Amino acid sequence: MNPLVVIPTRLAATRLPRKPLADINGRPMILHCLDHALAAGVGPVVVAAGDQEIVDVVEAAGGTAVLTDPALPSGSDRVQAAAEIFDPDRRHDVIINFQGDMPALDPALPRAALEALGDQADIATLVVETSDPAVRANPNAAKAVLSMAPGSRIGRALYFTRANAPWGDGPVYHHIGFYAFRRGALDRFVSLPPSPLELRERLEQLRALEAGLRIDAAIVDTVPFEVNAPEDLEVARRLLKPAG
C-alpha cells in the first residue's frame, strides 16, 4: 500500500461556523488535526480545504493544503477531489479520510484502518464495542453490524444503522466515521448517487454497501472526541493542553 492521508475541511458549519480555525490553546483546530495525522506516520498528509483562508493557515504552518470546490456535497467528495489535485499520477493507491473535527485523534487509528483494509476490502473503517444502553439507544451513534469471527478484531460490515442492532445477546459496535479507501473504490463511491438506504438512515456508507463494495471494520478501544459545537472546544482545550 502507498497511502495518502487527506483531511477534508471547510469554514461553513451550522453548529460551529469557522470550526477549522477555532482556537485550541493558541492554534487553529485544523493544525492540531494535521499534527496527529502526521504523527500516524502512514503517508503524506494534505488538507482538502473548501476555503482559501484554511489553505493559507495550513501553508503558513508548513503544511500542505489544496483548495477544493466549496460546493462539494460531502467530505468524501472533498477527499477524492484533493487526491486528484495532489496526486494526478495516482501514485497513491489508498486514500485515508482523516476527519478535520477530531483534533485529539489517536495516531494509532489510521494504522488500524489500514490493517482492516488488508487485501480484500474496498473500504475500511473503525468501531468500538459498547455495552452502554444510552449509546445503543442513541440514533446519533451509528452502529455497524459485523460478521466477526470469534477472537478476531476485524470483521466484515453487513449493515450500518442508527438503530440498536443486531438484536439478541452479544456485542454492539459503535461506528466511528473514519475511512481508508482503495483509490478506485473512492472514485466509484463519489460517482454514485445517494442510495435508498443511505437516504433513509442518513448514513453515506450504506451507498457503498448497496453498490456491492466491501467494507471491513477494525475494533479499537475508544471513540475519538469530535468537535461539533462551541461547548466541545473547551473539552478539546483540556485534552490538548500542553504538559507542564
Secondary structure, 3 states (H helix, E strand, C coil): CCEEEEEEECCCCCCCCCHHHCEECCEEHHHHHHHHHHHHCCCCEEEEECCHHHHHHHHHCCCCEEECCCCCCCHHHHHHHHHHHHCCCCCCCEEEECCCCCCCCCCHHHHHHHHHHCCCCCEEEEEEEECCHHHHHCCCCCEEEEECCCCCCEEEEEEEECCCCCCCCCCEEEEEEEEEEEHHHHHHHHHCCCCHHHHHHCCCHHHHHHCCCCEEEEECCCCCCCCCCHHHHHHHHHHCCCCC
